[in-house]
Amino acid sequence: MTTQTATAAELARFSAGISGLSLMPLWERTARMKPGSACVPHVWHYAAIREHLLRASTLITKRDAERRVLVLENPSLRGSTFVTQSLYAGLQIILPGEIAPSHRHSPAALRFIVEGEGAYTSIEGEKIIMSPGDFIVTSNWTWHEHGNEGTGPVVWLDGLDTPIVALFGAMFREDAPLESYAPKNHSEVSAARFGCGLLPMEYRAADAQATPLRVYRYRQARAALATLEAAEPAHPAHGYRLRYAHPGTGGHPFPTMGVSLQRLPAGFAGVPWQSTESRVCSVVEGTGRALLGDQTFEFGPRDCFVIPPWTHSRLESDSGSVIFSYSDRAAQEALGLLREQ
Ligand code: 1HN
């Protein structure tokens, strides 16, 4: 049996020779096949960001910016606009009286309200008034616009699957012919049809990949977690964690993204967890610590942090905490890739 048929110099000459044909020998690849990505753990403290959001509001109009957003860009992915290799995250601010004109695009989007009252999103003419902690679904290729009819600034977290869409080269975007579709005041229509454990008689879940329910209210989700906390012991890693469901299928609200709300009870110290999901967390209540890899990140209300895929993670809270998060779990499950332990 021969072990080496060519010298290193011959192999190098071979590689150089085929390079001009856009070929490379697999035996020379440097990337190892292992879980995890270039994305690193990071926390964005809201207290440090808020003044810059307000300053941005004086520097650029909503109309000029189209969407006035400060993007949470992963420190290891600078220049990409991505928070992980599969997800986008940004904090958007809208002042009283402003509107963000209607458009649609092939990435799907979620809004998670961080601060302020009186803003709305209108999705295909359904106007949804948003309060802190509410989670709003903008399925891909649906017309959407925003406005603020309140008296103070409103800030929300935008979560999108743009990196996944970009990966496939399937990015489309279109401005609406009209700036606004003068949203009708039918705020709770999708909630009435799909959000009460009832469904329209004619509804067939197979017709819709994404959830037809466009808003998941915080007060309802938070009450569910409070009930569970009073009733049963916490999960050793997650505390009390529920995922938002497509009411027709029980699946995720998006074909790409899974979304969850999680309660860490007072004094909680989670056991280590590891998942291939890329996860963006927005803290709603309380303070705590995320131990991610060999780093410790303190968090408080409105802070955001990112858990990269396959990072050893532990969550702790002395005061008790509530964390909203979204991830690429739906895409990974659909592709048979999700692993966790
Ligand atoms: C978008 O349409 C919004 O509609 C926010 O508010 C952020 C980031 C990338 C692509 C589209 C919005 C976005 C976005």
Residues whose N, C-alpha, C, O or C-beta is under 5 A from the ligand:
A	BS01	1HN	R67 D158
